[in-house]
Amino acid sequence: MQHKRHVQTTTKYVELIIVADNREFQKQGKDMEKVKQRLAEIANYVDKFYRALNIRVALVGLEVWSDVDKCPITQDPFTTLHEFLDWRKVKLLPQKPHDNAQLISGVYFQGTTIGMAPIMSMCTAEQSGGIVMDHSDNPLGAAVTLAHELGHNFGMNHDTPERGCGCRVTVDRGGCIMTPSTGYPFPTVFSSCSKKDLAASFEKGIGMCLFNMPEVKVLYGGQKCGNGYVEEGEECDCGELEECMNPCCNATTCTLKGDAVCAHGQCCQDCQLKPAGTPCRESSNACDLPEFCTGIGPHCPSNVYLHDGHACHSLDGYCYNGICQTHEQQCITLWGPGAKAAPGICFERVNSAGDPYGNCGKDSKGSFSKCEARDAKCGKIQCQGGANRPVIGTNAVSIETNIPMQEGGRILCRGTHVYLGDDMPDPGLVLTGTKCGNGLMCLNRQCQNVSVFGGHDCSAKCSGQGVCNNNKNCHCEAHWAPPFCDEAGFGGSLDSGPIRLANSGGLTVGILVALLIVLGAGLIICLKRKTVLGLLSTSKKNPIEKLRSVSAAISRPSSPNQPPSLSTASPSRTAPPLPHTAIVFKLPHRGPEAGPPPPPYPSHSLRRLPQCPPVHLRHPVPLSLTLSLSPGPALPRPPLPPPHIHVAPRGASFRSASRHNSCRMVMELEKPSPPQKPLPADPRSARVVRGPSVMRGASAVCGPAPTPGVPRPLRPIPHPNRPSPKQPPTLPKPCIIANVKYSS
């Protein structure tokens, strides 16, 4: 139901041409300018009437027959209508495209008829028009009649008392426009019944040509700010100042306000253009095609639909003027739900009579025509089932015919003769475009081949990936590009805009995937850069870290559960690569002064603390002297406390966290005395000091494990060049330093 609501709320535009016959030209004193001024005034009234229905009537052309009538004009309104509509189709429509044409005649028609028009015929090439008698000196009189006949083209019926129509204007003040007879004062509004009829017509697909705005260059009457049409030199036009409700447009100057980019159109929202591929007009029926915003203009592309003759409704009908016409649908309109088309023999028997109850329409002389056998299904509609009487109009007559069958029994055929007024032809005839056989369609009361539309030739060029629209252009599927649907693209046609961009899901997924790829690549580059910088900075260790590394490597007993680290490895040995799980932190910048020389131990054999800014201590730092002062067997010592393992916080880096939070850490500073002989370097007794930078799950590979039973040769270790203290102090056990203050 969404597309139906969309059709109701979208502004429609009727591109109207008004023709004045020779009698009207003479009636106005043979003054060409006076005639044109009168016709333009009539059109302005009609436009004002239909604005209340969200319909604009744009006068795109005037024609005055100043010399001679271009088609026969008589007092017979039916004959005059028939001749005028034929002339419009053959002569006027090819010369100047338009949606509807109305004849203003100075001839007085027979009886009480002052106008006539076919019902539900808007936008059709054969019947979109009517005739109007100029019956009053006031142009408002002809304007009301023209609006009345235009209403019939839209599918509006008369406001009869039986319908119970609501009209906000009383009869003594004119009543409503679709009343059967017109008096003075003239009516100027539409009733509730007219609005319902109009909505029903739009739901059926009537008026497929009304969704495109007319070309402003062809509008009659010249440029004017406030007429509702954006003309040359105008950025917008929202009508007169008192009626303008557009927040994007200045009604006085017809210019855009502030940062507004647009002010009108289905592709303009909040004064900005909608993205390309946004749906702006959904398909309203099986023969309609959707339209999409192009991203470069505020207006939805012109309405397009399947070409005439395209199969619809599972091959039960053919598209014509954007509507799928079938006998069954017309029977439901006349007889209500449950009705269906009668067998073919009913059409043949009844319509061969050539009388008011069975015919193929009237000829130019107003006489009923007999139907040939081939054209029988294009005459009076024959139905079965449905209600007991026709549901359309109040003067409909049911015509029932019983046809005996050779094998016995009878077939009941139900026809109608509907009298809706002097100004409306009989709606009981089969509608133009209705299927009358395989590959056949009713045109001008004749059953003709659909090949006359050339649809097959058009569809053949669409490469099997699209259909042909009414402009003979290919409407491609979602992943193919116009004009021939033979290359990859975004679908749609040259007329309707792209369709695949409307699906933002694929675009969103693509953007997310691209972002993930970029983020992943950035993370890999960052990790590699940190690893390289960490390796390059291993030689920049401060004196405290060096001292702790030497002391720990000599004095710590090895753990049976931990693989030994080769603290006495030769400096010439090539360091093994870091494992993938190792995390190396970049040391803080220490300034231009050079640090002490690196120790003779491989840098990868130690897990170092990330360096914090200078530390201000409130208590003295305890020292632990673990170097032996004389050779001989080592004396037993109390076990040292287990190393403190600090897990780096997730998310923020250690360096940034240390500036805002107090640093809890164990600092074991070992100040050795100069030994008298080379120190033992049993790899089994060496142990790596685990600092706060060690993360769970990470390990350092320092070299191959020693082979059991094979002693490893000892290598001398260069001694630190440190003077011996006078008196080694006795210090307490290491403690945890809290409330460490970092300098910025």
C-alpha positions in Angstrom: 0.0 0.0 0.0 3.0 2.3 0.3 3.2 3.0 -3.5 -0.6 3.9 -3.5 -0.1 6.5 -0.7 2.9 7.8 -2.6 0.8 8.3 -5.8 -1.9 10.1 -3.8 0.6 12.6 -2.2 2.7 13.3 -5.3 1.8 16.4 -7.2 0.5 15.6 -10.7 0.9 17.9 -13.8 -1.6 17.9 -16.7 0.0 19.4 -19.8 -3.1 20.9 -21.4 -3.7 22.2 -24.9 -6.8 24.2 -25.6 -8.2 24.5 -29.1 -10.7 27.1 -30.2 -12.8 26.3 -33.3 -13.7 28.8 -36.0 -17.1 29.6 -34.5 -15.5 30.6 -31.2 -13.0 32.8 -33.1 -15.9 34.6 -34.8 -17.8 34.8 -31.6 -15.0 36.8 -30.0 -15.0 39.3 -32.9 -12.2 37.6 -34.9 -9.7 39.1 -32.5 -6.9 36.7 -32.1 -5.4 38.3 -29.0 -8.8 38.4 -27.3 -9.4 34.7 -28.0 -6.0 33.7 -26.6 -6.6 35.9 -23.6 -9.9 34.2 -22.9 -8.5 30.7 -23.3 -5.6 31.5 -21.0 -8.1 32.9 -18.4 -10.1 29.7 -18.6 -7.0 27.6 -18.1 -6.0 29.7 -15.0 -9.4 29.0 -13.4 -9.1 25.2 -14.1 -5.6 25.2 -12.5 -7.0 26.9 -9.4 -9.8 24.3 -9.1 -7.5 21.3 -9.3 -4.8 22.7 -6.9 -7.0 21.5 -4.1 -6.6 17.9 -5.4 -2.8 18.3 -5.6 -3.0 18.5 -9.4 -1.5 21.3 -11.5 -3.0 22.1 -14.9 -0.3 23.7 -17.0 -1.3 25.4 -20.3 1.4 24.3 -22.8 -0.3 25.4 -25.9 -3.2 27.3 -27.6 -4.5 26.8 -31.1 -7.1 29.0 -32.7 -8.8 27.9 -36.0 -9.1 31.4 -37.5 -9.6 30.2 -41.1 -11.4 26.9 -41.1 -12.1 24.1 -38.7 -9.5 21.3 -39.0 -12.1 18.6 -38.1 -15.9 18.4 -38.6 -17.7 20.4 -35.9 -21.5 19.9 -35.7 -24.3 20.3 -33.2 -24.1 16.5 -32.4 -21.8 16.4 -29.4 -21.0 12.7 -29.8 -19.9 13.1 -33.4 -17.9 16.3 -32.7 -16.1 14.5 -29.8 -15.3 11.5 -32.0 -13.9 13.7 -34.8 -11.9 15.9 -32.4 -10.3 13.0 -30.7 -9.3 11.4 -34.0 -7.8 14.7 -35.2 -5.9 15.0 -31.9 -4.4 11.6 -32.2 -3.4 11.8 -35.8 -2.4 15.5 -36.2 -2.0 17.3 -32.9 -0.3 14.7 -30.6 2.6 14.0 -33.0 3.2 17.7 -33.6 3.1 18.8 -30.0 3.3 16.2 -27.1 0.8 16.8 -24.3 -1.4 15.0 -21.8 -4.9 16.2 -22.6 -6.6 18.5 -25.2 -10.0 20.3 -24.9 -12.0 21.9 -27.6 -13.7 25.2 -26.8 -16.5 25.6 -29.3 -18.8 28.4 -30.2 -21.4 25.9 -31.6 -24.5 25.2 -29.5 -24.8 21.5 -29.0 -28.1 19.6 -29.3 -30.3 19.3 -26.2 -28.9 20.3 -22.8 -25.4 19.1 -23.4 -22.7 21.7 -22.9 -19.7 19.3 -22.8 -18.7 15.7 -23.3 -15.6 13.5 -22.5 -14.7 9.8 -22.2 -14.4 8.5 -18.7 -11.1 7.2 -17.3 -9.2 8.1 -20.4 -6.5 10.5 -19.1 -3.1 10.1 -20.9 -4.5 7.8 -23.6 -3.6 8.6 -27.2 -7.2 7.9 -28.4 -9.5 9.4 -25.8 -7.6 11.9 -23.5 -9.7 15.0 -24.3 -13.1 16.5 -24.4 -15.3 19.2 -26.0 -16.7 22.3 -24.2 -19.4 24.7 -25.3 -18.6 28.3 -24.4 -22.0 29.0 -23.0 -21.4 32.2 -20.9 -20.0 35.6 -21.4 -18.0 35.0 -18.2 -15.0 32.8 -18.9 -15.6 31.2 -15.5 -18.6 29.3 -17.0 -16.5 27.6 -19.7 -13.8 27.0 -17.1 -16.2 25.1 -14.8 -17.4 22.9 -17.8 -13.8 22.2 -18.8 -12.9 21.2 -15.3 -16.0 18.9 -15.2 -15.1 17.2 -18.5 -11.5 16.9 -17.3 -12.9 15.2 -14.2 -14.5 12.5 -16.4 -11.1 11.9 -18.0 -9.8 11.4 -14.5 -12.5 8.9 -13.8 -14.9 11.1 -11.8 -18.6 10.3 -12.0 -21.5 12.7 -11.4 -22.5 13.7 -7.9 -26.0 12.2 -7.9 -28.2 12.3 -4.8 -28.0 8.5 -4.5 -24.3 8.6 -3.9 -24.6 10.8 -0.8 -21.7 13.0 -1.7 -20.4 15.6 0.7 -20.0 19.1 -0.7 -18.8 22.0 1.5 -20.6 24.5 -0.7 -24.4 24.5 -0.7 -26.4 24.3 -4.0 -27.6 27.9 -3.7 -24.0 29.0 -3.7 -23.0 26.8 -6.7 -22.5 23.3 -5.2 -19.7 21.1 -6.5 -18.1 20.8 -10.0 -19.2 17.3 -10.8 -22.9 17.9 -10.4 -24.9 16.6 -13.5 -26.1 20.1 -14.3 -24.4 23.5 -14.0 -26.2 26.7 -13.0 -25.4 30.1 -11.6 -23.5 30.8 -9.4 -20.9 28.5 -10.9 -19.4 25.7 -8.7 -15.7 25.9 -7.9 -14.9 23.0 -5.6 -14.9 19.2 -5.8 -17.0 16.9 -3.6 -15.9 13.9 -1.4 -17.2 11.5 -4.1 -15.0 13.2 -6.7 -12.0 12.8 -4.5 -12.8 9.1 -3.9 -13.2 8.5 -7.6 -9.9 10.2 -8.3 -8.1 8.1 -5.7 -9.6 4.9 -7.2 -8.5 5.9 -10.7 -4.9 6.5 -9.6 -4.8 3.1 -7.8 -5.8 1.5 -11.1 -3.0 3.2 -13.0 -4.9 6.1 -14.6 -2.8 9.1 -15.4 0.6 7.6 -15.9 1.8 10.7 -17.8 1.1 13.2 -15.1 4.2 12.7 -12.9 6.7 14.8 -14.9 6.9 18.5 -14.6 6.2 20.4 -17.8 8.9 22.3 -19.6 8.8 25.8 -18.4 9.8 27.1 -21.9 6.5 25.8 -23.3 4.3 27.3 -20.7 1.8 29.8 -22.0 1.5 33.2 -20.5 5.1 34.2 -19.9 7.3 34.2 -16.8 6.0 35.2 -13.5 7.3 34.8 -9.9 4.6 33.2 -7.9 2.9 31.0 -10.6 4.4 27.8 -9.0 6.7 27.0 -11.9 10.5 27.5 -11.8 11.3 29.5 -14.9 14.4 31.1 -16.3 16.1 33.3 -13.7 14.3 31.7 -10.8 15.8 29.3 -8.3 12.4 28.2 -6.9 8.8 29.2 -7.0 6.4 28.3 -4.2 3.4 30.3 -5.4 2.1 33.5 -4.0 3.4 34.9 -0.8 0.2 34.1 1.2 0.2 30.4 0.0 3.9 29.6 0.1 4.7 27.1 2.9 8.1 26.1 1.5 10.9 26.6 4.1 13.6 26.6 1.4 12.2 29.2 -0.9 11.8 33.0 -0.7 8.3 33.6 -2.2 9.0 37.3 -2.8 12.2 36.8 -4.9 11.8 33.2 -6.0 15.3 32.5 -4.7 16.7 29.8 -2.3 17.1 30.6 1.4 20.5 30.3 3.2 22.4 27.1 2.4 19.5 25.5 0.6 20.4 23.6 -2.6 16.9 22.8 -3.7 13.3 23.6 -2.7 11.0 21.4 -4.9 10.8 17.8 -6.1 10.7 14.3 -4.8 14.6 14.2 -4.8 14.9 17.2 -2.5 14.8 16.7 1.3 15.5 19.3 3.9 16.6 21.7 1.2 19.3 19.2 0.0 19.5 16.7 -2.8 18.9 13.0 -2.1 21.7 10.6 -3.1 21.6 8.9 -6.5 19.7 5.7 -6.5 17.2 6.8 -3.9 13.7 5.6 -4.9 11.5 8.6 -5.8 8.5 6.9 -7.5 7.6 3.2 -7.0 5.8 1.1 -9.5 2.0 1.4 -9.1 0.9 -1.7 -11.0 2.2 -4.6 -13.0 2.9 -2.4 -16.0 4.6 0.4 -14.3 8.4 0.8 -13.7 10.0 2.5 -10.7 12.1 5.7 -10.9 15.1 6.7 -8.8 16.9 10.0 -8.0 19.9 10.8 -10.2 21.8 12.8 -7.5 22.1 15.8 -9.8 18.6 17.3 -9.8 15.7 17.8 -7.3 13.0 16.3 -9.5 12.2 12.6 -10.0 12.7 11.4 -13.6 9.6 11.4 -15.8 7.4 8.4 -15.3 8.1 5.4 -17.5 6.3 2.1 -17.9 6.4 -1.1 -19.9 5.9 -0.7 -23.6 2.4 -1.2 -25.1 1.8 -4.9 -25.8 4.0 -6.2 -23.0 2.4 -9.3 -21.4 1.1 -8.8 -17.9 -0.8 -10.7 -15.2 0.6 -14.1 -16.1 -0.2 -13.5 -19.8 -3.9 -12.8 -19.1 -3.5 -9.3 -20.5 -1.3 -6.8 -22.2 0.0 -3.5 -21.0 -1.4 -0.4 -22.6 -0.6 3.2 -21.4 0.9 1.7 -18.2 -2.3 -0.3 -17.3 -2.9 -4.0 -17.6 -6.3 -4.2 -19.2 -8.3 -7.5 -19.0 -12.0 -8.4 -19.6 -12.1 -9.8 -16.1 -11.0 -6.6 -14.5 -13.6 -4.6 -16.4 -16.3 -7.1 -15.4 -15.4 -6.6 -11.7 -15.6 -2.8 -12.2 -19.1 -3.2 -13.6 -20.5 -6.1 -11.6 -18.4 -6.2 -8.4 -16.3 -9.0 -6.9 -16.9 -12.4 -8.2 -17.6 -11.3 -11.8 -15.6 -12.7 -14.7 -15.6 -12.6 -18.5 -18.2 -14.6 -20.4 -17.2 -17.2 -23.0 -16.3 -16.0 -26.4 -19.6 -17.2 -27.9 -21.4 -14.5 -25.8 -19.3 -11.7 -27.4 -19.9 -13.1 -30.9 -23.7 -13.5 -30.6 -24.5 -10.3 -28.8 -22.1 -7.9 -30.5 -23.1 -9.0 -34.0 -26.5 -7.3 -33.6 -25.3 -3.7 -34.0 -27.9 -2.3 -31.6 -27.7 -0.4 -28.2 -27.2 -3.7 -26.4 -24.5 -5.3 -28.6 -22.2 -3.3 -30.9 -18.7 -2.2 -31.6 -19.4 1.5 -30.9 -20.8 4.2 -33.1 -19.6 5.4 -36.5 -19.1 9.0 -37.5 -22.8 9.4 -38.2 -23.7 8.2 -34.7 -25.1 4.8 -35.7 -24.3 1.6 -33.9 -21.8 -0.6 -35.7 -21.9 -4.4 -35.9 -18.9 -6.3 -34.8 -17.1 -8.6 -37.1 -16.4 -12.1 -35.7 -12.7 -11.2 -35.3 -13.6 -8.0 -33.4 -16.4 -9.3 -31.2 -14.3 -9.1 -28.0 -13.8 -5.4 -28.6 -17.5 -4.5 -28.5 -19.8 -4.5 -25.5 -18.4 -6.3 -22.5 -20.0 -9.6 -21.6 -19.7 -11.0 -18.1 -20.9 -13.7 -15.8 -21.4 -13.7 -12.0 -21.1 -10.7 -9.6 -23.9 -8.7 -8.2 -27.5 -8.8 -9.3 -27.2 -5.4 -11.0 -24.3 -3.2 -12.2 -22.5 -1.5 -9.4 -21.4 1.5 -11.5 -23.8 4.5 -11.8 -27.5 4.7 -10.9 -28.9 4.4 -14.4 -27.2 1.2 -15.5 -29.3 -1.4 -17.2 -28.6 -5.1 -17.1 -28.8 -6.9 -20.4 -29.0 -10.7 -20.0 -28.9 -13.0 -23.0 -29.4 -16.8 -22.9 -27.5 -18.6 -25.7 -28.5 -22.3 -26.3 -25.7 -24.8 -26.7 -25.7 -27.6 -29.3 -24.9 -30.2 -26.7 -27.7 -28.9 -24.5 -28.1 -26.3 -21.9 -27.7 -22.5 -22.0 -25.1 -19.9 -21.3 -26.1 -16.7 -19.5 -24.4 -13.6 -20.9 -24.6 -10.4 -18.9 -24.1 -7.1 -20.6 -24.8 -3.5 -19.5 -26.1 -0.3 -20.9 -24.9 2.5 -18.6 -26.2 6.0 -19.0 -24.0 8.3 -17.0 -25.1 11.5 -18.6 -25.2 13.3 -21.9 -21.6 14.2 -21.6 -20.2 10.6 -21.2 -20.0 7.8 -23.7 -21.2 4.4 -22.8 -18.6 2.8 -20.4 -20.0 -0.7 -21.1 -17.7 -1.0 -24.2 -14.5 -3.0 -23.9 -11.6 -0.7 -23.0 -8.9 0.0 -25.5 -5.8 -2.1 -24.9 -7.7 -5.2 -23.7 -6.5 -8.6 -24.8 -8.8 -10.1 -27.4 -6.7 -13.1 -28.3 -3.1 -14.5 -28.3 -0.9 -11.6 -29.4 -4.0 -9.5 -30.1 -5.3 -6.3 -28.5 -8.4 -4.1 -28.9 -7.5 -0.8 -30.7 -10.2 1.5 -32.2 -12.8 -1.3 -31.7 -10.8 -3.7 -33.7 -8.8 -6.7 -32.6 -5.3 -6.0 -33.8 -1.9 -7.6 -33.5 0.3 -6.3 -30.7 3.2 -6.2 -33.1 2.0 -2.8 -34.3 3.7 -1.4 -31.2 7.1 -2.8 -32.2 7.7 -4.2 -28.7 9.5 -7.3 -29.8 12.1 -5.4 -31.8 12.7 -3.2 -28.8 13.1 -6.0 -26.2 15.5 -7.9 -28.5 18.1 -5.2 -28.0 18.1 -5.5 -24.2 20.3 -8.6 -24.3 17.9 -10.7 -22.2 18.8 -8.6 -19.1 16.0 -6.0 -19.3 12.7 -4.9 -20.6 11.6 -2.2 -23.0 9.8 0.9 -21.6 7.4 3.2 -23.3 10.2 5.4 -24.7 11.6 2.3 -26.5 14.6 2.3 -24.1 15.9 -0.7 -22.2 15.2 -0.8 -18.5 18.0 -3.1 -17.2 18.2 -5.4 -14.3 20.0 -4.3 -11.1 23.6 -5.4 -12.2 23.5 -4.4 -15.9 24.0 -1.0 -17.5 21.8 0.8 -20.0 21.4 1.4 -22.8 21.6 -2.3 -24.0 22.1 -4.2 -20.7 25.2 -5.9 -22.1 27.7 -4.5 -19.6 28.0 -4.5 -15.8 26.4 -1.5 -14.2 23.8 -0.2 -11.8 20.6 -1.1 -13.6 17.7 1.2 -14.6 17.4 3.0 -17.9 18.3 6.3 -19.5 14.9 7.6 -18.4 14.5 6.3 -14.8 17.9 6.7 -13.2 20.1 4.0 -11.6 18.5 1.4 -9.3 21.3 -0.5 -7.7 22.6 2.4 -5.6 19.3 2.3 -3.7 20.5 -0.8 -2.0 22.9 0.7 0.6 23.5 -2.6 2.3 26.2 -3.7 -0.2 27.8 -0.2 -0.1 27.9 -0.3 3.7 29.5 -3.7 3.7 32.1 -2.6 1.2 33.0 0.5 3.3 33.3 -1.6 6.4 35.5 -4.1 4.7 37.7 -1.4 3.4 38.0 0.2 6.8 38.9 -3.1 8.4 41.6 -3.7 5.8 43.1 -0.2 6.4 43.0 -0.7 10.2 44.6 -4.1 9.9 47.4 -2.8 7.7 48.0 0.1 10.0 48.2 -2.2 13.0 50.7 -4.5 11.3 52.9 -1.6 10.3 52.7 -0.2 13.9 53.7 -3.5 15.5 56.6 -3.9 13.0 57.8 -0.4 13.6 57.7 -0.9 17.4 59.6 -4.2 17.1 62.3 -2.6 15.0 62.7 0.4 17.2 62.8 -1.9 20.3 65.6 -3.9 18.8 67.5 -0.7 17.9 67.1 0.7 21.4 68.3 -2.4 23.3 71.8 -0.8 23.6 70.4 2.3 25.4 70.1 0.8 28.8 70.5 2.9 31.9 73.1 2.1 34.6 70.6 0.7 37.0 69.3 -1.8 34.5 72.8 -2.9 33.6 73.8 -3.4 37.3 70.7 -5.4 38.0 71.2 -7.5 34.9 74.8 -8.5 35.9 73.9 -9.2 39.5 70.8 -11.2 38.6 72.6 -13.3 36.1 75.3 -14.3 38.6 73.5 -14.6 41.9 70.1 -16.1 41.0 69.7 -19.8 41.3 68.1 -21.5 38.3 64.6 -22.8 38.5 63.9 -26.4 37.6 60.8 -25.3 35.8 62.3 -22.6 33.7 64.6 -23.2 30.7 68.0 -21.7 31.3 69.2 -18.5 29.6 72.7 -18.3 28.2 74.0 -15.3 30.1 77.6 -16.2 29.3 77.1 -16.6 25.6 79.8 -15.2 23.4 79.2 -11.7 22.1 79.9 -13.0 18.6 76.9 -15.3 18.7 74.1 -14.2 16.5 70.9 -13.4 18.4 67.9 -15.6 17.5 64.8 -13.8 16.3 62.2 -12.7 18.7 59.1 -14.8 18.9 55.9 -13.5 17.4 54.3 -13.1 20.8 57.1 -11.0 22.3 56.4 -7.4 22.9 59.2 -4.8 23.0 58.7 -1.4 24.4 60.5 1.6 23.1 62.8 3.2 25.7 62.2 6.8 26.6 64.4 9.5 25.1 67.4 10.2 27.2 68.8 13.2 25.5 71.9 13.6 23.4 74.5 12.3 25.9 75.8 8.9 25.2 75.1 6.1 27.6 77.6 3.6 29.1 78.8 0.8 26.8 76.6 -2.2 26.5 77.4 -5.3 28.6 78.9 -8.4 27.0 75.6 -10.3 27.2 73.2 -10.7 24.4 70.5 -8.2 24.7 67.9 -10.8 24.0 68.7 -12.8 27.1 67.2 -10.2 29.4 63.6 -9.0 29.8 63.9 -5.4 30.6 61.6 -3.0 32.4 60.1 -0.3 30.3 61.8 2.9 31.5 59.7 5.3 33.5 60.5 9.0 33.9 62.8 10.0 36.8 61.6 8.6 40.2 61.5 10.6 43.4 61.7 8.2 46.3 60.4 8.9 49.8 62.4 6.1 51.4 66.0 4.8 50.8 66.2 2.0 48.3 67.4 -1.3 49.8 70.4 -2.9 48.3 71.2 -6.5 48.1 74.9 -7.5 47.7 75.0 -11.0 46.3 78.6 -11.2 44.9 81.0 -13.5 46.6 84.2 -11.7 47.9 86.5 -14.8 48.0 86.8 -17.9 46.1 85.5 -21.2 47.5 82.2 -22.9 47.8 79.3 -20.7 48.1 77.7 -20.4 51.5 74.0 -21.1 51.8 71.8 -18.1 51.5 68.2 -17.5 52.3 66.0 -17.7 49.3 65.2 -14.5 47.6 61.6 -13.4 47.2 59.8 -14.6 44.0 60.1 -12.1 41.2 57.2 -9.8 40.8 55.3 -10.2 37.6 53.6 -7.2 36.3 50.9 -7.5 33.7 50.7 -4.6 31.4 47.2 -3.0 31.3 45.1 -3.6 28.2 44.3 -0.7 25.9 46.6 2.2 26.9 50.4 1.8 26.7 52.6 1.4 29.8 54.3 4.7 29.2 51.1 6.8 29.0 49.6 5.0 32.0 52.7 5.6 34.2 52.2 9.4 33.9 48.7 9.3 35.4 48.8 6.4 37.9 51.2 5.6 40.7 53.8 3.0 39.7 53.8 -0.1 41.9 57.0 -2.1 41.1 59.7 -4.1 42.7 63.2 -2.7 42.3 66.1 -5.0 43.1 69.3 -3.1 42.8 72.4 -5.2 43.3 75.7 -3.4 43.7 78.5 -6.0 43.4 82.1 -5.7 44.7 84.9 -6.3 42.4 85.7 -10.1 42.5 89.2 -11.5 42.9 88.8 -14.1 40.2 86.4 -14.8 37.3 82.9 -15.4 38.4 81.3 -18.8 37.8 78.9 -18.7 34.9 76.9 -21.9 35.2 74.0 -21.5 32.9 71.9 -23.6 35.2 72.2 -21.0 37.9 71.5 -18.0 35.8 68.0 -16.7 35.8 66.4 -13.8 34.0 65.0 -11.1 36.1 61.3 -10.7 35.3 60.3 -7.1 35.3 57.0 -5.3 35.0 57.2 -5.5 31.2 56.8 -9.2 31.0 53.4 -10.1 29.7 51.5 -13.3 30.2 51.9 -15.8 27.4 55.1 -14.1 26.2 58.5 -15.9 26.3 62.1 -15.0 25.2 64.2 -17.5 23.3 67.8 -17.0 24.3 69.4 -20.0 22.6 69.4 -23.8 22.5 69.0 -25.7 25.8 72.1 -27.5 27.2 72.5 -31.2 26.5 72.1 -33.3 29.7 75.3 -34.8 30.9 77.5 -32.6 28.7 79.1 -29.7 30.7 79.2 -26.4 28.9 82.6 -24.7 28.8 83.0 -21.7 30.9 84.0 -18.4 29.5 85.4 -15.5 31.4 83.0 -12.6 32.1 84.5 -9.1 32.0 84.1 -7.5 35.4 82.5 -4.2 35.9 85.0 -1.5 36.7 83.6 -0.5 40.0 85.5 0.4 43.2 84.8 -1.7 46.3 82.8 -0.1 49.1 84.4 0.5 52.4 81.8 -1.2 54.5 79.0 -3.3 53.0 75.9 -2.4 54.8 73.5 -4.9 56.1 70.1 -4.1 54.5 66.6 -5.4 55.1 64.7 -7.5 52.6 63.4 -5.9 49.5 60.1 -4.0 49.9 57.5 -2.7 47.6 57.8 1.0 46.9 54.5 2.8 46.8 53.5 6.3 46.0 56.1 6.8 43.4 56.0 10.3 42.0 57.0 10.7 38.3 58.4 13.9 37.0 57.1 15.3 33.8 
